[in-house]
Amino acid sequence: MENFLDYYQLHNSTNDIKEKYNPNPDGKICKFCKEKYPAVTFNTIPHIVPELFGRNSIISNFECDNCNKKFQKYESDLSTMIQHYLALTKTKTKNGIPNFQSSKSRDEFSTTTKILNNTLKLSFGTNYEDFEFNEKNKTLTVKFRTRKFSPFSVYKVFLKMGISLLTEDELNENIHYLDFLNSEEPLDNGMQIWSCYRYMLKTKYHAKPKINLYKAKRTLIDDVEFPEYAILINFANVVFQFFLPISKKNYSEHKAKNKLRIELFPSFSLENIREINYIDMYILELNEKQKVSITDTIVLYYERRETNI
């Protein structure tokens, strides 16, 4: 059966970035606003992979201080969205391993996670609907209710990470990506793909976060169009799949009769296939600027459990 890897090939990866920070700003041009030094400054050491995904040394020399400050605000929304993943996987960010406290109504207890003696502790209070044990399969199904965040802010951070891995020639050809990146409102023009896909791996753990940029081998097959670029964001045992907007090449090939095809990454290809029996996927829509809370249901596996009542 054909899948994503039949239609896309790895184009660039943060695993291949060995660049060191250069404190000399002479000649620097910001990749995200196209401003040059000295019109803008380059005093901050920017990370291509935000450290909220885990500590890393993947830095760049092409982000000005103004853009860095602006995107830090958007990253706070992303941090809220993924906080329960970071807590569950005990991922060390630049501020340590976060605790998680679920959103709740006034008369409810919060479902919380805490790390005590390097052990994850889940507390549900009286929220019995938030969890379900399956003793036979040794699974715990948990509902995590996030605090409110802006999906559109998350979209901007994901788009920025994808743009970071494009070459200058590829970005210049798709300069409209910067219009989308710097827009204050979601643009409803049919060129942005708002859906993002989250996979939870069961047998694979990424000790360090990374981003892989994939490029379509062919963007048009018969009357089927494929978005030219997609990224995979990997941290701990979590994978996000995100498509960059319709490219100039996509636009030049488009016809009204054509159909756009979204290929999902086969997350099972990262797993020990003998140890999994289903794929844990969640779909996020990122075209909402207003803050929302989502309920994410995750299946956890355990060897033994201790219950305090």
C-alpha positions as CSV (number, residue, x, y, z in Angstrom):
1,M,0.0,0.0,0.0
2,E,1.4,3.4,-1.0
3,N,2.0,6.0,1.7
4,F,3.6,9.4,2.3
5,L,7.1,8.1,1.7
6,D,6.2,7.0,-1.8
7,Y,5.3,10.6,-2.7
8,Y,7.8,12.6,-0.5
9,Q,11.5,12.5,0.1
10,L,13.6,13.9,2.9
11,H,14.8,17.3,1.7
12,N,16.5,18.9,4.8
13,S,16.8,18.1,8.5
14,T,18.0,19.9,11.6
15,N,20.1,16.8,12.2
16,D,22.4,18.1,9.5
17,I,22.7,21.7,10.9
18,K,26.1,22.2,12.4
19,E,26.1,26.0,12.3
20,K,27.6,27.9,15.2
21,Y,26.3,31.3,16.4
22,N,28.3,34.2,14.9
23,P,28.1,37.3,17.1
24,N,29.3,39.5,14.2
25,P,26.1,41.1,12.7
26,D,27.8,42.5,9.6
27,G,25.9,41.4,6.5
28,K,23.2,39.6,8.4
29,I,19.7,39.6,6.8
30,C,16.6,38.3,8.8
31,K,15.0,35.4,7.0
32,F,11.6,36.2,8.3
33,C,11.2,40.0,7.8
34,K,14.1,40.5,5.2
35,E,15.4,43.5,7.2
36,K,19.2,43.9,7.3
37,Y,21.7,44.9,9.9
38,P,22.0,47.7,11.2
39,A,18.3,48.4,10.6
40,V,17.6,45.5,12.9
41,T,19.9,43.9,15.5
42,F,21.1,40.3,15.9
43,N,22.1,40.1,19.6
44,T,19.9,37.1,20.6
45,I,20.9,33.5,19.9
46,P,17.8,32.1,18.2
47,H,16.8,28.4,18.1
48,I,15.4,26.8,14.9
49,V,13.8,24.2,17.2
50,P,12.3,26.1,20.1
51,E,13.6,24.9,23.4
52,L,10.1,24.2,24.7
53,F,10.4,21.0,22.7
54,G,13.5,20.1,24.8
55,R,17.0,21.5,25.2
56,N,18.9,21.7,22.0
57,S,21.7,23.6,20.3
58,I,20.1,23.9,16.9
59,I,20.6,27.6,16.3
60,S,20.6,30.0,13.4
61,N,22.2,33.3,12.3
62,F,19.3,34.5,10.3
63,E,16.7,35.7,12.8
64,C,16.7,39.3,14.1
65,D,15.9,40.3,17.6
66,N,12.5,41.8,16.6
67,C,11.3,38.6,15.0
68,N,12.8,36.5,17.9
69,K,10.8,38.6,20.4
70,K,7.6,38.4,18.4
71,F,7.7,34.7,17.9
72,Q,8.4,34.1,21.6
73,K,4.9,35.3,22.2
74,Y,3.5,32.8,19.8
75,E,5.6,30.1,21.3
76,S,3.9,30.6,24.7
77,D,0.6,29.4,23.0
78,L,2.4,26.4,21.6
79,S,3.9,25.7,25.0
80,T,0.3,25.6,26.5
81,M,-0.9,23.3,23.7
82,I,1.9,20.7,24.2
83,Q,2.4,21.0,28.0
84,H,0.8,17.7,28.8
85,Y,3.1,15.9,26.3
86,L,6.1,17.5,27.8
87,A,5.0,16.5,31.3
88,L,4.1,12.9,30.3
89,T,7.4,12.3,28.5
90,K,9.4,14.1,31.2
91,T,11.0,16.4,28.6
92,K,13.5,18.8,30.0
93,T,12.9,22.3,28.5
94,K,15.1,25.3,29.3
95,N,12.8,25.8,32.4
96,G,13.0,22.2,33.4
97,I,10.3,19.5,33.2
98,P,6.9,21.2,33.3
99,N,4.0,20.1,35.5
100,F,0.5,20.0,33.9
101,Q,-2.8,21.1,35.4
102,S,-5.9,20.6,33.3
103,S,-8.5,23.2,32.6
104,K,-11.6,22.9,34.8
105,S,-14.8,24.5,35.8
106,R,-15.2,26.1,39.2
107,D,-16.6,23.1,41.0
108,E,-14.1,20.5,39.5
109,F,-10.7,19.2,40.6
110,S,-7.9,19.6,38.1
111,T,-6.2,16.5,36.6
112,T,-2.5,17.1,37.3
113,T,0.9,15.6,36.6
114,K,4.0,16.0,38.7
115,I,7.5,14.5,38.7
116,L,8.5,13.2,42.1
117,N,11.8,11.3,42.4
118,N,12.0,11.1,38.6
119,T,8.6,9.3,38.6
120,L,5.5,10.6,36.8
121,K,2.6,11.0,39.2
122,L,-1.0,11.5,37.9
123,S,-3.7,12.9,40.1
124,F,-7.3,13.0,39.0
125,G,-9.1,14.1,42.2
126,T,-12.7,13.2,41.6
127,N,-12.5,13.5,37.8
128,Y,-13.4,9.9,37.3
129,E,-14.4,10.6,33.7
130,D,-10.9,11.7,32.8
131,F,-9.4,8.2,33.1
132,E,-10.1,4.6,32.4
133,F,-8.0,1.6,33.3
134,N,-7.8,-1.6,31.2
135,E,-6.3,-4.2,33.3
136,K,-6.2,-6.8,30.6
137,N,-4.2,-4.6,28.2
138,K,-2.4,-2.7,31.0
139,T,-3.4,0.6,29.5
140,L,-4.6,3.9,31.1
141,T,-6.7,6.2,28.9
142,V,-6.5,9.8,30.0
143,K,-8.3,12.9,28.9
144,F,-6.1,16.0,29.1
145,R,-7.9,19.3,28.9
146,T,-5.5,22.0,28.0
147,R,-5.6,25.6,29.1
148,K,-6.6,28.1,26.4
149,F,-4.2,28.9,23.6
150,S,-4.4,30.4,20.1
151,P,-4.2,27.8,17.4
152,F,-3.2,30.5,14.9
153,S,-0.1,31.3,17.0
154,V,0.8,27.6,16.9
155,Y,0.4,27.7,13.1
156,K,2.9,30.6,12.9
157,V,5.5,28.8,15.0
158,F,5.2,25.6,12.8
159,L,5.4,27.7,9.6
160,K,8.4,29.5,10.9
161,M,10.2,26.2,11.6
162,G,9.4,25.0,8.0
163,I,10.6,28.2,6.5
164,S,13.9,27.9,8.5
165,L,14.7,24.7,6.5
166,L,14.1,26.2,3.1
167,T,17.0,27.4,1.0
168,E,17.1,31.1,0.2
169,D,16.2,30.3,-3.4
170,E,13.2,28.2,-2.3
171,L,12.0,31.0,0.0
172,N,12.5,33.7,-2.6
173,E,10.4,31.6,-5.0
174,N,7.7,31.3,-2.3
175,I,8.0,34.7,-0.8
176,H,4.3,34.7,-0.1
177,Y,5.1,32.3,2.8
178,L,6.4,35.4,4.6
179,D,3.1,37.2,4.1
180,F,1.3,34.3,5.8
181,L,3.9,34.2,8.5
182,N,3.6,37.9,9.4
183,S,-0.1,38.3,8.9
184,E,-2.0,39.3,12.1
185,E,-5.1,37.4,10.9
186,P,-5.6,34.0,9.4
187,L,-5.9,34.5,5.6
188,D,-8.7,32.6,4.0
189,N,-7.3,32.3,0.5
190,G,-7.3,28.6,0.0
191,M,-3.4,28.4,0.0
192,Q,-2.9,27.5,3.7
193,I,-3.4,24.0,5.0
194,W,-4.7,24.4,8.5
195,S,-4.8,20.8,9.7
196,C,-1.9,19.5,11.8
197,Y,-1.5,15.8,12.8
198,R,-0.2,14.5,16.0
199,Y,1.1,11.0,16.5
200,M,2.1,9.3,19.8
201,L,4.8,6.7,19.3
202,K,4.9,3.6,21.5
203,T,8.3,2.1,20.9
204,K,10.4,5.0,19.7
205,Y,11.8,7.9,21.8
206,H,13.7,10.9,20.4
207,A,16.2,12.0,23.0
208,K,16.7,15.4,21.2
209,P,14.0,17.3,19.2
210,K,14.4,17.6,15.5
211,I,12.6,18.8,12.4
212,N,12.6,17.0,9.0
213,L,11.5,18.9,5.9
214,Y,10.1,16.7,3.2
215,K,9.6,17.7,-0.5
216,A,7.1,16.1,-2.9
217,K,8.8,14.0,-5.5
218,R,6.1,15.1,-7.9
219,T,3.6,17.9,-7.1
220,L,1.1,16.8,-9.8
221,I,0.2,13.2,-10.8
222,D,-2.6,13.0,-13.3
223,D,-5.2,15.3,-11.8
224,V,-4.0,14.9,-8.2
225,E,-2.0,17.7,-6.6
226,F,0.4,17.3,-3.6
227,P,1.5,20.1,-1.4
228,E,5.2,20.6,-2.2
229,Y,6.6,20.8,1.4
230,A,5.8,19.1,4.7
231,I,7.6,19.0,8.0
232,L,7.7,16.5,10.8
233,I,8.5,17.8,14.2
234,N,9.8,15.1,16.5
235,F,10.3,15.3,20.3
236,A,10.3,12.5,22.9
237,N,7.7,10.1,21.5
238,V,5.5,12.8,19.9
239,V,5.4,13.6,16.2
240,F,3.6,16.6,14.6
241,Q,3.0,16.6,10.8
242,F,2.5,20.0,9.2
243,F,2.2,21.1,5.6
244,L,3.6,24.4,4.3
245,P,1.2,26.5,2.3
246,I,0.6,25.9,-1.4
247,S,3.8,26.7,-3.2
248,K,4.4,28.7,-6.4
249,K,4.9,25.4,-8.2
250,N,1.7,24.1,-6.9
251,Y,-0.1,27.3,-8.0
252,S,1.3,27.1,-11.5
253,E,0.1,23.5,-12.0
254,H,-3.3,24.0,-10.5
255,K,-6.5,23.5,-12.5
256,A,-10.1,23.6,-11.3
257,K,-10.7,19.9,-12.0
258,N,-7.6,18.8,-9.9
259,K,-7.9,17.4,-6.4
260,L,-5.6,18.2,-3.5
261,R,-4.2,15.1,-1.8
262,I,-3.0,15.1,1.8
263,E,-0.7,12.2,2.5
264,L,-0.2,11.2,6.2
265,F,3.2,10.2,7.4
266,P,3.3,6.5,8.3
267,S,4.2,6.8,11.9
268,F,4.4,3.0,12.2
269,S,7.6,3.2,10.1
270,L,9.3,4.7,13.2
271,E,8.1,1.9,15.4
272,N,8.8,-1.7,16.2
273,I,5.9,-2.9,14.1
274,R,5.5,-6.1,16.1
275,E,4.7,-4.2,19.3
276,I,1.9,-1.9,18.1
277,N,-1.6,-2.7,17.1
278,Y,-3.0,0.8,16.2
279,I,-1.9,4.3,15.5
280,D,-2.6,7.1,18.0
281,M,-3.4,10.2,16.0
282,Y,-5.0,13.5,16.8
283,I,-6.0,16.2,14.3
284,L,-5.6,19.9,15.2
285,E,-7.1,22.8,13.2
286,L,-4.9,25.8,13.5
287,N,-7.0,28.6,11.7
288,E,-8.6,30.0,14.9
289,K,-7.1,33.1,16.3
290,Q,-9.3,33.2,19.4
291,K,-8.0,31.1,22.3
292,V,-9.4,27.6,22.7
293,S,-9.1,24.6,25.0
294,I,-8.8,21.1,23.5
295,T,-9.4,17.7,25.1
296,D,-6.7,15.3,24.0
297,T,-7.2,11.6,24.8
298,I,-4.0,9.7,25.2
299,V,-3.5,5.9,25.9
300,L,-0.6,5.2,28.4
301,Y,0.9,1.8,29.0
302,Y,2.1,0.5,32.4
303,E,3.6,-2.6,34.0
304,R,2.0,-2.1,37.4
305,R,-0.2,0.5,39.0
306,E,-0.6,1.9,42.5
307,T,-3.9,3.5,43.3
308,N,-4.4,5.8,46.3
309,I,-8.1,6.5,47.2
